[in-house]
Amino acid sequence: MSENDSQAPRTPPAPPSESVFTVGESEAAELVKVAPRDRLYAILSGMGYYKLSHQRRKQLRYIMAGSVAAYVAAMAIFGGWVVMRSRQERETVFTTPPPTRTYEPRKLEHRVKVQKRQRSSSRPAMLPRLVAMRPSELSLPEIKVDPKIVHTTFQPKFKAVSGKGLGAGLGTGYGADGFGQGVSSVDFFGIRARGDRIAILVDVSVSMVEEQKGGVPGYMRVKQRVENVIDALAETGLFSTTVFADAGQTLFPKMVIASDENKKKAKLFIRPYNTEGNWGLTQGNVSQSSHGLPAGGGTTRLDLALTAAYLQGADTILVISDGLPKVRRVFSADQLSNFQAERNAWMQANAGRVAAAQAAAASYAAAQAAAPTVVEKVWVPPTPARPPRPPSKSPPKEGQAPDMGDPGAPAQPGYWREVVHRQGGGGGAPPMPQPPPMPDPGWWSFTDFVRHLTMLYEALYAKQGRKPPQIHCIGYQIDEDGHQFLQSLAKEFHGKYRRVRELR
């Protein structure tokens, strides 16, 4: 440095700029070498970090991409596990506590306010009335009390007077139970259901008492739970009870009010089924309806039980069963006509073969009649005595008749029996050509059940402007096919479904 330079006045440094980012002289020189598109990034991060990140940019990208991929894979696995676990069905071991009957307190205060406003208004007073869609189907309990001794707080008090004039009585004597809604809230094996016209359908087929399902004691617990449901019905509501197996049997032809007497009848109606000497159900009073699909018999006739519930006008249907209902289809008139036309066409095409076979059969019969006969004696050995056997106390197998026992038989001695043989007469009658047999109509599918119930709804509910009933289903110790059927049935008719594995 020269002397002049040392003596020259120094220029004071410029005050610091208000900008947050500053670049030194060395960094400015290096910044010039940076590509224009990366200068802003270099200024923001610093040249040292920019150089380091520039060298390892590809490595950091790989690390970042791997981290993101691992995170996405972990979330997908964990999320899938959570979804599958939530969708996985758990078999229920259900223990139902005895129902607690609660009574909603009357809202007297609101009623008094309404009455006061009606009296002060010029409009006619609104009196409580009991209204039914079909009054002929409404059953009221028998009142076995002398009405002269009935006293309520709503009865007006009158004072006897003499003279002439008009009466000024207000007529405010309301019935004490006239405001009941008639809606029952029940706990049906864990399903909460509500309705004012409830139909209870119980499967009484012999498969319900199989040993692997708990036998007779297990089914007794099922009937006890059903009795608890009946006890929990509101006293002002309506209900009916139907059992089904190879047939259908209903206790009441119409809905009845849930009085104590009717509840007792319903419980006594269910108890004898699947007990000793009363296995299953082969005959009943429920027949097919002309409004639905025709059926040709079957087992686990849930179709008959549902038909009875629809005919009674139920708005809530409770079903408990252990298997898939098997209902035989019936050919329609058009299908029978088509089959008969095919049969006639076959007869015309094979008329020559049929005639030849008939002539050969007649010739064989004539030769047999003309052949000589030979009488042969055959010894029939004696049979020992068979002791009597009482009826079995065990339930029969599904599809088999109950064991009614054996009255026994005495011993039979041996004897000779004469047998007549014909000699000659040909080698046997020729086979007769057979027309094609009628095809098997098969069994109802789930679609057939839905169609059947839809037809019943259109004939019995839609014309009255009523909604279709809700169907709640319980699968008791049920197989997979029955489980899928009842689950789909409940879903189709806006009900709930639960699979019960065991009752304790």
C-alpha positions as CSV (number, residue, x, y, z in Angstrom):
1,M,0.0,0.0,0.0
2,S,1.4,3.4,-1.0
3,E,1.8,6.3,1.3
4,N,-0.7,8.3,-0.6
5,D,-3.2,5.6,-0.3
6,S,-2.6,5.5,3.5
7,Q,-3.1,9.2,3.8
8,A,-6.1,9.4,1.6
9,P,-9.3,9.9,3.4
10,R,-11.2,6.6,3.8
11,T,-14.7,6.4,2.6
12,P,-16.9,5.3,5.5
13,P,-18.7,2.0,4.9
14,A,-22.2,2.2,3.7
15,P,-24.8,1.6,6.3
16,P,-26.3,-1.8,6.3
17,S,-29.2,-2.3,3.9
18,E,-32.6,-3.1,5.2
19,S,-32.7,-6.2,3.1
20,V,-32.6,-9.5,5.1
21,F,-30.2,-11.2,2.6
22,T,-26.7,-9.9,2.0
23,V,-24.0,-11.3,-0.3
24,G,-20.3,-10.9,0.4
25,E,-17.7,-10.0,-2.3
26,S,-16.4,-13.6,-2.5
27,E,-19.9,-15.0,-2.6
28,A,-20.9,-12.5,-5.2
29,A,-18.1,-13.7,-7.4
30,E,-19.2,-17.2,-7.0
31,L,-22.8,-16.2,-7.5
32,V,-22.0,-15.0,-10.9
33,K,-20.9,-18.6,-11.9
34,V,-24.3,-20.0,-10.7
35,A,-26.9,-20.5,-13.4
36,P,-29.5,-17.7,-13.4
37,R,-32.4,-20.1,-12.5
38,D,-30.6,-21.2,-9.3
39,R,-29.4,-17.8,-8.1
40,L,-32.4,-17.2,-5.9
41,Y,-32.1,-20.6,-4.3
42,A,-28.3,-19.9,-3.7
43,I,-29.1,-16.5,-2.1
44,L,-31.8,-18.0,0.2
45,S,-29.8,-21.0,1.4
46,G,-26.2,-19.7,1.2
47,M,-23.5,-20.7,-1.1
48,G,-22.0,-23.3,1.2
49,Y,-25.2,-25.1,1.7
50,Y,-26.1,-24.6,-1.9
51,K,-22.8,-26.4,-2.9
52,L,-23.4,-29.2,-0.5
53,S,-27.1,-29.7,-1.6
54,H,-26.1,-29.5,-5.2
55,Q,-23.6,-32.3,-4.8
56,R,-26.1,-34.5,-2.8
57,R,-29.3,-33.5,-4.5
58,K,-29.8,-36.8,-6.2
59,Q,-29.1,-38.7,-3.0
60,L,-31.5,-36.6,-0.9
61,R,-34.2,-37.0,-3.6
62,Y,-33.9,-40.8,-3.3
63,I,-34.0,-40.6,0.5
64,M,-37.1,-38.4,0.4
65,A,-38.8,-40.5,-2.2
66,G,-38.1,-43.7,-0.2
67,S,-39.4,-42.1,3.0
68,V,-42.6,-41.0,1.3
69,A,-43.1,-44.4,-0.2
70,A,-42.5,-46.1,3.2
71,Y,-45.0,-43.8,4.9
72,V,-47.7,-44.4,2.2
73,A,-47.2,-48.2,2.4
74,A,-47.4,-48.1,6.2
75,M,-50.6,-46.0,6.1
76,A,-52.1,-48.4,3.5
77,I,-51.3,-51.5,5.6
78,F,-52.5,-50.0,8.8
79,G,-55.6,-48.5,7.3
80,G,-56.5,-51.7,5.5
81,W,-56.1,-53.7,8.8
82,V,-58.4,-51.2,10.6
83,V,-61.0,-51.4,7.8
84,M,-60.9,-55.2,7.6
85,R,-61.1,-55.5,11.4
86,S,-64.1,-53.2,11.5
87,R,-65.8,-55.2,8.7
88,Q,-65.0,-58.6,10.3
89,E,-68.0,-60.1,11.9
90,R,-67.9,-61.2,15.4
91,E,-70.1,-64.0,16.6
92,T,-72.1,-62.9,19.5
93,V,-72.4,-64.8,22.8
94,F,-75.5,-62.9,24.1
95,T,-76.8,-62.7,27.6
96,T,-80.0,-60.7,27.9
97,P,-80.8,-59.2,31.3
98,P,-84.5,-59.4,32.3
99,P,-86.4,-56.4,30.8
100,T,-87.0,-53.4,32.9
101,R,-90.4,-52.0,32.4
102,T,-90.5,-48.3,32.5
103,Y,-93.4,-46.0,32.2
104,E,-93.2,-42.5,30.8
105,P,-94.7,-40.0,33.1
106,R,-97.8,-38.2,31.8
107,K,-97.2,-34.7,30.6
108,L,-100.0,-33.2,32.6
109,E,-98.7,-29.7,32.6
110,H,-98.7,-29.4,28.8
111,R,-102.2,-30.9,28.7
112,V,-103.5,-28.3,31.2
113,K,-102.0,-25.5,29.2
114,V,-103.6,-26.8,26.0
115,Q,-107.0,-27.1,27.7
116,K,-106.8,-23.5,29.0
117,R,-106.0,-22.2,25.5
118,Q,-108.8,-24.1,24.0
119,R,-111.3,-22.7,26.5
120,S,-110.2,-19.2,25.9
121,S,-110.3,-19.6,22.1
122,S,-113.3,-19.4,19.9
123,R,-112.3,-22.5,18.0
124,P,-114.0,-25.8,18.9
125,A,-112.1,-27.8,21.5
126,M,-110.1,-30.8,20.3
127,L,-111.0,-34.0,22.1
128,P,-108.7,-37.0,22.3
129,R,-109.8,-39.8,20.0
130,L,-108.5,-43.3,19.2
131,V,-108.1,-43.6,15.5
132,A,-107.2,-46.7,13.5
133,M,-106.6,-47.4,9.9
134,R,-109.0,-50.3,10.0
135,P,-111.3,-50.1,13.1
136,S,-112.6,-53.6,12.5
137,E,-109.2,-55.0,13.3
138,L,-108.8,-53.1,16.6
139,S,-109.2,-55.3,19.7
140,L,-109.7,-53.6,23.1
141,P,-109.2,-55.3,26.4
142,E,-112.2,-56.4,28.4
143,I,-112.8,-54.0,31.4
144,K,-113.9,-56.1,34.4
145,V,-114.5,-53.2,36.7
146,D,-117.8,-51.6,37.7
147,P,-117.6,-48.1,36.0
148,K,-119.6,-46.6,38.9
149,I,-116.6,-46.9,41.2
150,V,-114.0,-45.5,38.8
151,H,-112.7,-42.1,39.9
152,T,-110.1,-39.9,38.2
153,T,-108.8,-36.4,38.7
154,F,-110.2,-35.4,35.3
155,Q,-113.9,-36.1,36.2
156,P,-115.9,-32.9,36.7
157,K,-118.0,-32.3,39.7
158,F,-121.6,-31.3,39.2
159,K,-124.0,-29.7,41.7
160,A,-127.7,-30.6,41.4
161,V,-129.9,-27.5,40.9
162,S,-133.5,-27.0,40.1
163,G,-135.2,-24.8,37.6
164,K,-135.3,-24.2,33.9
165,G,-132.6,-23.3,31.5
166,L,-129.8,-24.8,29.4
167,G,-127.0,-27.0,30.8
168,A,-123.6,-25.5,31.1
169,G,-121.5,-28.6,31.6
170,L,-118.0,-28.5,30.0
171,G,-117.7,-32.3,29.5
172,T,-114.0,-32.6,30.4
173,G,-113.9,-36.1,31.7
174,Y,-111.0,-37.6,29.7
175,G,-110.0,-41.2,30.1
176,A,-106.9,-41.7,32.2
177,D,-105.2,-44.0,29.6
178,G,-106.5,-42.4,26.5
179,F,-103.3,-40.6,25.6
180,G,-101.1,-43.7,25.2
181,Q,-99.2,-43.9,21.9
182,G,-99.2,-47.8,21.8
183,V,-95.6,-47.9,20.6
184,S,-93.6,-50.8,22.0
185,S,-89.8,-50.7,22.5
186,V,-88.3,-54.1,22.8
187,D,-84.8,-55.7,23.0
188,F,-84.9,-58.6,20.6
189,F,-81.7,-60.5,21.3
190,G,-79.7,-57.3,21.3
191,I,-81.7,-55.5,18.5
192,R,-83.5,-52.4,19.6
193,A,-86.8,-52.3,17.8
194,R,-89.9,-50.1,18.0
195,G,-93.4,-50.5,16.6
196,D,-97.1,-50.4,17.5
197,R,-98.0,-53.5,15.5
198,I,-95.3,-56.1,16.2
199,A,-95.2,-59.6,14.7
200,I,-93.0,-62.2,16.4
201,L,-91.9,-65.1,14.1
202,V,-90.2,-68.1,15.8
203,D,-88.5,-71.0,14.0
204,V,-89.6,-74.3,15.6
205,S,-88.0,-76.7,13.2
206,V,-86.2,-79.7,14.7
207,S,-82.8,-78.3,13.6
208,M,-83.2,-75.7,16.4
209,V,-82.7,-78.5,19.0
210,E,-79.7,-80.3,17.5
211,E,-77.0,-81.3,20.0
212,Q,-74.4,-79.0,18.5
213,K,-76.8,-76.1,19.0
214,G,-77.3,-76.7,22.6
215,G,-80.1,-79.3,22.3
216,V,-83.4,-78.9,24.1
217,P,-82.0,-76.8,27.0
218,G,-80.5,-74.3,24.5
219,Y,-83.8,-74.0,22.7
220,M,-85.6,-73.5,26.0
221,R,-83.4,-70.4,26.6
222,V,-84.4,-69.2,23.2
223,K,-88.1,-69.4,24.1
224,Q,-87.4,-67.7,27.4
225,R,-85.8,-64.7,25.5
226,V,-88.9,-64.6,23.3
227,E,-91.1,-64.5,26.3
228,N,-89.1,-61.6,27.7
229,V,-89.8,-59.8,24.4
230,I,-93.5,-60.5,24.8
231,D,-93.5,-59.2,28.4
232,A,-91.8,-56.0,27.3
233,L,-94.6,-55.0,24.8
234,A,-96.5,-51.9,25.6
235,E,-99.9,-52.6,27.1
236,T,-101.5,-50.3,24.5
237,G,-99.7,-51.8,21.5
238,L,-100.8,-54.6,19.2
239,F,-98.9,-57.8,18.5
240,S,-99.2,-61.3,17.1
241,T,-97.1,-64.5,17.4
242,T,-96.4,-67.1,14.7
243,V,-94.3,-70.2,14.6
244,F,-93.0,-72.0,11.5
245,A,-91.2,-75.1,10.4
246,D,-92.6,-77.4,7.6
247,A,-95.8,-75.3,8.0
248,G,-97.0,-72.1,9.7
249,Q,-99.1,-71.7,12.8
250,T,-100.3,-68.4,14.2
251,L,-102.0,-67.9,17.6
252,F,-104.3,-65.0,16.7
253,P,-105.9,-64.5,13.3
254,K,-105.5,-60.7,13.8
255,M,-103.4,-58.4,15.8
256,V,-104.5,-58.2,19.5
257,I,-103.7,-55.7,22.2
258,A,-100.8,-56.6,24.4
259,S,-102.8,-57.1,27.6
260,D,-101.6,-59.4,30.3
261,E,-104.0,-62.1,29.3
262,N,-103.0,-62.1,25.7
263,K,-99.3,-62.1,26.6
264,K,-99.9,-65.1,28.8
265,K,-101.6,-66.9,25.9
266,A,-98.7,-66.1,23.6
267,K,-96.1,-67.5,26.0
268,L,-98.2,-70.7,26.6
269,F,-98.5,-71.0,22.8
270,I,-94.7,-71.1,22.2
271,R,-93.6,-73.3,25.2
272,P,-94.8,-76.8,24.0
273,Y,-92.9,-76.7,20.7
274,N,-89.8,-78.9,20.4
275,T,-90.5,-80.7,23.6
276,E,-90.9,-84.5,24.1
277,G,-93.5,-85.8,21.7
278,N,-94.0,-82.4,20.0
279,W,-91.0,-82.1,17.6
280,G,-91.2,-79.5,14.8
281,L,-94.4,-78.5,13.0
282,T,-95.9,-80.3,10.0
283,Q,-99.4,-78.8,9.9
284,G,-100.6,-75.3,10.6
285,N,-103.4,-72.8,10.1
286,V,-101.4,-70.4,7.9
287,S,-102.0,-70.9,4.2
288,Q,-100.7,-69.2,1.1
289,S,-102.1,-65.8,0.0
290,S,-103.4,-65.2,-3.4
291,H,-101.6,-61.8,-3.3
292,G,-98.1,-63.4,-3.3
293,L,-96.1,-66.0,-5.2
294,P,-97.5,-69.6,-5.1
295,A,-95.3,-72.3,-3.4
296,G,-95.2,-76.1,-3.5
297,G,-94.2,-76.9,0.0
298,G,-90.7,-77.1,1.6
299,T,-89.0,-76.8,4.9
300,T,-88.4,-73.8,7.3
301,R,-91.4,-72.1,5.8
302,L,-90.5,-68.5,6.6
303,D,-92.6,-67.4,3.6
304,L,-95.8,-68.5,5.4
305,A,-94.8,-66.7,8.6
306,L,-94.1,-63.5,6.7
307,T,-97.3,-63.9,4.8
308,A,-99.3,-64.1,8.1
309,A,-97.5,-61.0,9.4
310,Y,-98.3,-59.0,6.3
311,L,-102.0,-60.1,6.4
312,Q,-102.2,-58.9,10.0
313,G,-100.8,-55.5,9.0
314,A,-97.6,-55.6,11.1
315,D,-95.3,-52.6,10.9
316,T,-92.4,-54.3,12.7
317,I,-91.5,-58.0,12.2
318,L,-89.1,-59.9,14.5
319,V,-87.6,-63.2,13.0
320,I,-85.4,-65.8,14.7
321,S,-84.3,-68.8,12.7
322,D,-81.3,-71.1,12.3
323,G,-81.2,-71.9,8.6
324,L,-82.0,-71.1,5.0
325,P,-85.7,-71.4,4.2
326,K,-86.4,-73.9,1.4
327,V,-89.6,-73.2,-0.5
328,R,-90.5,-75.2,-3.6
329,R,-91.3,-73.2,-6.8
330,V,-94.5,-73.8,-8.7
331,F,-94.8,-73.6,-12.5
332,S,-97.0,-70.8,-13.8
333,A,-99.9,-71.4,-16.2
334,D,-97.7,-70.3,-19.1
335,Q,-94.9,-72.6,-18.2
336,L,-97.3,-75.6,-17.9
337,S,-98.8,-74.7,-21.3
338,N,-95.4,-74.6,-22.9
339,F,-94.4,-77.9,-21.4
340,Q,-97.6,-79.6,-22.6
341,A,-96.9,-78.2,-26.1
342,E,-93.4,-79.7,-26.1
343,R,-94.8,-83.0,-24.9
344,N,-97.4,-83.1,-27.7
345,A,-94.7,-82.3,-30.2
346,W,-92.6,-85.2,-29.0
347,M,-95.5,-87.6,-29.1
348,Q,-96.1,-86.6,-32.8
349,A,-92.5,-87.0,-33.7
350,N,-92.2,-90.5,-32.0
351,A,-95.7,-91.9,-32.8
352,G,-94.2,-94.8,-34.8
353,R,-91.8,-95.9,-32.0
354,V,-94.6,-95.7,-29.4
355,A,-96.9,-97.8,-31.6
356,A,-94.3,-100.5,-32.2
357,A,-93.5,-100.7,-28.5
358,Q,-97.1,-101.0,-27.6
359,A,-97.6,-103.9,-30.1
360,A,-94.5,-105.7,-28.8
361,A,-95.8,-105.3,-25.2
362,A,-99.2,-106.8,-26.2
363,S,-97.5,-109.7,-27.9
364,Y,-95.4,-110.4,-24.8
365,A,-98.5,-110.3,-22.6
366,A,-100.2,-112.8,-24.9
367,A,-97.3,-115.2,-24.8
368,Q,-97.1,-115.0,-21.0
369,A,-100.8,-115.9,-20.8
370,A,-100.4,-118.9,-23.0
371,A,-97.3,-120.3,-21.3
372,P,-97.7,-123.3,-18.9
373,T,-97.5,-122.7,-15.1
374,V,-95.5,-124.5,-12.5
375,V,-96.3,-124.4,-8.8
376,E,-93.3,-124.4,-6.4
377,K,-93.3,-124.6,-2.6
378,V,-91.0,-122.3,-0.8
379,W,-90.2,-122.5,3.0
380,V,-90.5,-119.3,5.0
381,P,-88.4,-119.5,8.1
382,P,-89.9,-118.6,11.6
383,T,-89.4,-115.1,13.0
384,P,-88.6,-114.4,16.7
385,A,-90.7,-112.2,18.9
386,R,-90.1,-108.4,18.8
387,P,-90.4,-106.6,22.1
388,P,-92.3,-103.3,22.3
389,R,-90.2,-100.1,22.3
390,P,-91.4,-96.7,23.6
391,P,-91.1,-93.6,21.5
392,S,-87.7,-91.9,21.5
393,K,-87.3,-88.9,23.7
394,S,-84.5,-87.4,21.5
395,P,-85.5,-85.0,18.7
396,P,-85.5,-86.4,15.2
397,K,-83.0,-85.5,12.5
398,E,-83.9,-82.7,10.1
399,G,-86.1,-84.1,7.3
400,Q,-86.9,-87.3,9.2
401,A,-90.2,-88.3,10.9
402,P,-90.2,-88.5,14.7
403,D,-89.5,-92.0,16.2
404,M,-93.0,-93.0,17.5
405,G,-91.7,-96.3,19.0
406,D,-92.7,-99.9,18.2
407,P,-95.6,-101.8,19.7
408,G,-93.8,-105.1,19.2
409,A,-94.9,-108.3,17.6
410,P,-95.2,-111.9,18.7
411,A,-93.1,-114.8,17.3
412,Q,-94.2,-116.3,14.0
413,P,-93.7,-120.0,13.1
414,G,-92.2,-121.1,9.8
415,Y,-94.5,-122.3,7.0
416,W,-94.5,-123.4,3.4
417,R,-95.6,-120.9,0.7
418,E,-96.7,-121.8,-2.9
419,V,-95.2,-119.7,-5.7
420,V,-96.5,-119.9,-9.3
421,H,-94.0,-119.6,-12.2
422,R,-94.7,-119.5,-15.9
423,Q,-92.4,-121.3,-18.3
424,G,-91.4,-119.7,-21.6
425,G,-93.3,-116.7,-22.9
426,G,-90.4,-114.7,-24.3
427,G,-87.4,-112.9,-22.8
428,G,-89.3,-110.0,-21.3
429,A,-91.4,-107.0,-22.4
430,P,-89.6,-104.4,-24.6
431,P,-89.0,-100.9,-23.0
432,M,-91.6,-98.3,-23.8
433,P,-90.3,-94.9,-25.2
434,Q,-90.8,-92.2,-22.6
435,P,-91.6,-88.6,-23.3
436,P,-89.3,-85.9,-21.7
437,P,-90.2,-85.5,-18.0
438,M,-91.3,-82.3,-16.4
439,P,-88.3,-80.3,-15.3
440,D,-87.6,-79.6,-11.6
441,P,-89.0,-76.2,-10.7
442,G,-86.3,-75.7,-8.1
443,W,-86.4,-73.6,-4.9
444,W,-87.1,-70.0,-4.2
445,S,-84.2,-67.7,-4.3
446,F,-83.7,-64.5,-2.3
447,T,-85.1,-62.6,-5.3
448,D,-88.3,-64.7,-5.2
449,F,-88.7,-63.8,-1.5
450,V,-88.4,-60.1,-2.2
451,R,-90.8,-60.4,-5.1
452,H,-93.3,-62.3,-2.8
453,L,-93.2,-59.6,-0.1
454,T,-93.3,-56.8,-2.6
455,M,-96.5,-58.3,-4.1
456,L,-98.0,-58.5,-0.6
457,Y,-97.0,-54.9,0.2
458,E,-98.7,-53.6,-3.0
459,A,-101.9,-55.5,-2.3
460,L,-102.1,-54.9,1.5
461,Y,-100.2,-51.7,2.4
462,A,-99.7,-49.5,-0.6
463,K,-103.4,-48.9,-1.2
464,Q,-103.7,-47.6,2.4
465,G,-100.7,-45.3,2.0
466,R,-98.7,-47.3,4.6
467,K,-95.0,-48.0,4.6
468,P,-93.6,-51.5,4.3
469,P,-92.8,-53.2,7.6
470,Q,-89.3,-53.3,9.0
471,I,-87.9,-56.9,9.3
472,H,-85.3,-57.6,12.0
473,C,-83.6,-61.0,11.9
474,I,-81.7,-63.1,14.4
475,G,-79.5,-66.0,13.1
476,Y,-79.4,-68.5,15.9
477,Q,-76.5,-71.0,15.5
478,I,-77.0,-70.4,11.8
479,D,-75.1,-71.8,8.8
480,E,-73.4,-69.6,6.3
481,D,-76.2,-69.8,3.7
482,G,-78.9,-68.9,6.2
483,H,-76.7,-66.2,7.6
484,Q,-76.3,-64.5,4.2
485,F,-80.1,-64.9,3.5
486,L,-81.3,-63.3,6.8
487,Q,-78.7,-60.6,6.6
488,S,-79.8,-59.7,3.1
489,L,-83.5,-59.8,4.1
490,A,-83.0,-57.4,7.0
491,K,-81.0,-55.0,4.9
492,E,-83.6,-55.1,2.1
493,F,-86.4,-54.2,4.4
494,H,-84.5,-51.6,6.5
495,G,-84.1,-53.8,9.6
496,K,-81.2,-55.0,11.6
497,Y,-79.5,-58.4,11.8
498,R,-77.5,-60.2,14.5
499,R,-75.9,-63.6,14.5
500,V,-76.1,-65.3,17.9
501,R,-73.8,-68.2,18.6
502,E,-74.9,-69.2,22.1
503,L,-77.3,-68.2,24.8
504,R,-76.4,-68.5,28.5
